[in-house]
Amino acid sequence: MRVLVNGKTEVLEMIDPKSGTNCAADIIGNYGGFVDGQFVYNEDADAYECTPETFEWWRRVLADHQALENRISELAEEYGTETVYEVVNSVGDYDLEDQPAAINAALDEAFGR
């Protein structure tokens, strides 16, 4: 997802390991980032604009989720999708930025580091 930050073009991404699709915009949209003013579409630049703080927050959150998705994918190959998702789905609800740490802790307990 192309993003203008202080006039500079940056990219936010989270690649689905199964499809190879960048789903950053979907995640941001699902969490209201396009309706609450975090991101504003700039038609001239064909990109979204945001503050540096917003960009950095989303960059970090998406990177944490990307690392988690990659780990889940690797564990699913080794232990089976159903077994891994039993652990993932057993984790309660957390804020978006805290969710990867909580799921990783459960995966550590179930499968080791």
Phi and psi in degrees as GROMACS dihedral restraints (atoms count N, CA, C in turn):
[ dihedral_restraints ]
;  ai    aj    ak    al  type     phi  dphi    fc
    3     4     5     6     1   -77.2    20    10
    4     5     6     7     1   133.0    20    10
    6     7     8     9     1  -135.9    20    10
    7     8     9    10     1   133.6    20    10
    9    10    11    12     1   -93.4    20    10
   10    11    12    13     1   126.0    20    10
   12    13    14    15     1  -128.3    20    10
   13    14    15    16     1   111.8    20    10
   15    16    17    18     1    52.0    20    10
   16    17    18    19     1    40.9    20    10
   18    19    20    21     1    81.3    20    10
   19    20    21    22     1    -3.0    20    10
   21    22    23    24     1  -104.3    20    10
   22    23    24    25     1   135.5    20    10
   24    25    26    27     1   -81.0    20    10
   25    26    27    28     1   125.2    20    10
   27    28    29    30     1  -122.4    20    10
   28    29    30    31     1   174.1    20    10
   30    31    32    33     1  -131.0    20    10
   31    32    33    34     1   133.0    20    10
   33    34    35    36     1  -108.1    20    10
   34    35    36    37     1   133.7    20    10
   36    37    38    39     1  -149.4    20    10
   37    38    39    40     1   150.7    20    10
   39    40    41    42     1  -146.5    20    10
   40    41    42    43     1   111.6    20    10
   42    43    44    45     1   -92.7    20    10
   43    44    45    46     1   123.6    20    10
   45    46    47    48     1   -67.1    20    10
   46    47    48    49     1   119.4    20    10
   48    49    50    51     1   -63.2    20    10
   49    50    51    52     1   -24.0    20    10
   51    52    53    54     1   -81.1    20    10
   52    53    54    55     1   -41.6    20    10
   54    55    56    57     1  -106.0    20    10
   55    56    57    58     1   -18.8    20    10
   57    58    59    60     1    77.9    20    10
   58    59    60    61     1     9.1    20    10
   60    61    62    63     1   -86.9    20    10
   61    62    63    64     1   138.4    20    10
   63    64    65    66     1   -78.1    20    10
   64    65    66    67     1   113.6    20    10
   66    67    68    69     1  -108.9    20    10
   67    68    69    70     1    19.5    20    10
   69    70    71    72     1   -58.2    20    10
   70    71    72    73     1   -46.4    20    10
   72    73    74    75     1   -63.6    20    10
   73    74    75    76     1   -36.6    20    10
   75    76    77    78     1   -63.2    20    10
   76    77    78    79     1   -44.7    20    10
   78    79    80    81     1   -65.7    20    10
   79    80    81    82     1   -46.8    20    10
   81    82    83    84     1   -60.0    20    10
   82    83    84    85     1   -42.9    20    10
   84    85    86    87     1   -64.3    20    10
   85    86    87    88     1   -41.0    20    10
   87    88    89    90     1   -63.3    20    10
   88    89    90    91     1   -25.9    20    10
   90    91    92    93     1  -102.4    20    10
   91    92    93    94     1    18.3    20    10
   93    94    95    96     1    79.7    20    10
   94    95    96    97     1    10.4    20    10
   96    97    98    99     1   -64.5    20    10
   97    98    99   100     1   -19.5    20    10
   99   100   101   102     1   -95.6    20    10
  100   101   102   103     1   -14.0    20    10
  102   103   104   105     1  -107.9    20    10
  103   104   105   106     1   -14.5    20    10
  105   106   107   108     1  -101.0    20    10
  106   107   108   109     1     7.7    20    10
  108   109   110   111     1    91.9    20    10
  109   110   111   112     1    -2.0    20    10
  111   112   113   114     1   -62.7    20    10
  112   113   114   115     1   -41.3    20    10
  114   115   116   117     1  -125.7    20    10
  115   116   117   118     1   133.0    20    10
  117   118   119   120     1  -123.5    20    10
  118   119   120   121     1   130.7    20    10
  120   121   122   123     1   -76.2    20    10
  121   122   123   124     1   131.6    20    10
  123   124   125   126     1  -108.6    20    10
  124   125   126   127     1   104.9    20    10
  126   127   128   129     1   -63.1    20    10
  127   128   129   130     1   -38.8    20    10
  129   130   131   132     1   -61.5    20    10
  130   131   132   133     1   -38.9    20    10
  132   133   134   135     1   -91.6    20    10
  133   134   135   136     1    -9.9    20    10
  135   136   137   138     1    51.8    20    10
  136   137   138   139     1    48.3    20    10
  138   139   140   141     1  -154.9    20    10
  139   140   141   142     1   162.7    20    10
  141   142   143   144     1   -88.8    20    10
  142   143   144   145     1   151.4    20    10
  144   145   146   147     1  -115.7    20    10
  145   146   147   148     1   146.0    20    10
  147   148   149   150     1  -156.4    20    10
  148   149   150   151     1   171.3    20    10
  150   151   152   153     1   -76.6    20    10
  151   152   153   154     1   160.4    20    10
  153   154   155   156     1   -59.3    20    10
  154   155   156   157     1   -36.6    20    10
  156   157   158   159     1   -66.2    20    10
  157   158   159   160     1   -42.4    20    10
  159   160   161   162     1   -63.7    20    10
  160   161   162   163     1   -45.8    20    10
  162   163   164   165     1   -58.7    20    10
  163   164   165   166     1   -47.3    20    10
  165   166   167   168     1   -64.4    20    10
  166   167   168   169     1   -41.0    20    10
  168   169   170   171     1   -60.6    20    10
  169   170   171   172     1   -50.0    20    10
  171   172   173   174     1   -67.1    20    10
  172   173   174   175     1   -36.9    20    10
  174   175   176   177     1   -59.2    20    10
  175   176   177   178     1   -45.8    20    10
  177   178   179   180     1   -66.6    20    10
  178   179   180   181     1   -46.8    20    10
  180   181   182   183     1   -62.3    20    10
  181   182   183   184     1   -44.8    20    10
  183   184   185   186     1   -65.9    20    10
  184   185   186   187     1   -37.0    20    10
  186   187   188   189     1   -64.7    20    10
  187   188   189   190     1   -41.4    20    10
  189   190   191   192     1   -63.4    20    10
  190   191   192   193     1   -41.9    20    10
  192   193   194   195     1   -69.4    20    10
  193   194   195   196     1   -35.2    20    10
  195   196   197   198     1   -63.2    20    10
  196   197   198   199     1   -46.3    20    10
  198   199   200   201     1   -61.2    20    10
  199   200   201   202     1   -40.3    20    10
  201   202   203   204     1   -64.2    20    10
  202   203   204   205     1   -47.2    20    10
  204   205   206   207     1   -61.3    20    10
  205   206   207   208     1   -39.3    20    10
  207   208   209   210     1   -63.5    20    10
  208   209   210   211     1   -42.2    20    10
  210   211   212   213     1   -64.7    20    10
  211   212   213   214     1   -45.1    20    10
  213   214   215   216     1   -58.9    20    10
  214   215   216   217     1   -43.4    20    10
  216   217   218   219     1   -61.4    20    10
  217   218   219   220     1   -44.1    20    10
  219   220   221   222     1   -65.8    20    10
  220   221   222   223     1   -43.8    20    10
  222   223   224   225     1   -64.6    20    10
  223   224   225   226     1   -37.2    20    10
  225   226   227   228     1   -63.5    20    10
  226   227   228   229     1   -35.4    20    10
  228   229   230   231     1   -65.2    20    10
  229   230   231   232     1   -36.8    20    10
  231   232   233   234     1   -83.1    20    10
  232   233   234   235     1   -42.2    20    10
  234   235   236   237     1  -110.7    20    10
  235   236   237   238     1   -10.4    20    10
  237   238   239   240     1    99.2    20    10
  238   239   240   241     1   141.1    20    10
  240   241   242   243     1   -60.1    20    10
  241   242   243   244     1   -45.5    20    10
  243   244   245   246     1   -61.4    20    10
  244   245   246   247     1   -44.0    20    10
  246   247   248   249     1   -63.1    20    10
  247   248   249   250     1   -44.9    20    10
  249   250   251   252     1   -67.4    20    10
  250   251   252   253     1   -43.4    20    10
  252   253   254   255     1   -72.5    20    10
  253   254   255   256     1   -19.5    20    10
  255   256   257   258     1   -61.3    20    10
  256   257   258   259     1   -42.9    20    10
  258   259   260   261     1   -68.8    20    10
  259   260   261   262     1   -48.2    20    10
  261   262   263   264     1   -57.5    20    10
  262   263   264   265     1   -45.4    20    10
  264   265   266   267     1   -74.1    20    10
  265   266   267   268     1   -13.4    20    10
  267   268   269   270     1   -80.3    20    10
  268   269   270   271     1   -13.2    20    10
  270   271   272   273     1   -78.6    20    10
  271   272   273   274     1   134.8    20    10
  273   274   275   276     1   -69.1    20    10
  274   275   276   277     1  -173.9    20    10
  276   277   278   279     1   -80.3    20    10
  277   278   279   280     1   135.4    20    10
  279   280   281   282     1  -136.4    20    10
  280   281   282   283     1   160.7    20    10
  282   283   284   285     1   -61.9    20    10
  283   284   285   286     1   152.5    20    10
  285   286   287   288     1   -51.3    20    10
  286   287   288   289     1   -42.6    20    10
  288   289   290   291     1   -74.5    20    10
  289   290   291   292     1   -18.4    20    10
  291   292   293   294     1   -98.4    20    10
  292   293   294   295     1   -14.7    20    10
  294   295   296   297     1   -60.3    20    10
  295   296   297   298     1   -45.6    20    10
  297   298   299   300     1   -58.8    20    10
  298   299   300   301     1   -40.9    20    10
  300   301   302   303     1   -64.1    20    10
  301   302   303   304     1   -41.1    20    10
  303   304   305   306     1   -65.9    20    10
  304   305   306   307     1   -44.2    20    10
  306   307   308   309     1   -68.8    20    10
  307   308   309   310     1   -40.4    20    10
  309   310   311   312     1   -61.3    20    10
  310   311   312   313     1   -38.1    20    10
  312   313   314   315     1   -62.5    20    10
  313   314   315   316     1   -42.2    20    10
  315   316   317   318     1   -66.7    20    10
  316   317   318   319     1   -38.7    20    10
  318   319   320   321     1   -66.6    20    10
  319   320   321   322     1   -40.0    20    10
  321   322   323   324     1   -58.3    20    10
  322   323   324   325     1   -45.7    20    10
  324   325   326   327     1   -64.5    20    10
  325   326   327   328     1   -40.9    20    10
  327   328   329   330     1   -78.4    20    10
  328   329   330   331     1   -38.4    20    10
  330   331   332   333     1  -122.9    20    10
  331   332   333   334     1    -1.0    20    10
  333   334   335   336     1    80.8    20    10
  334   335   336   337     1   170.7    20    10
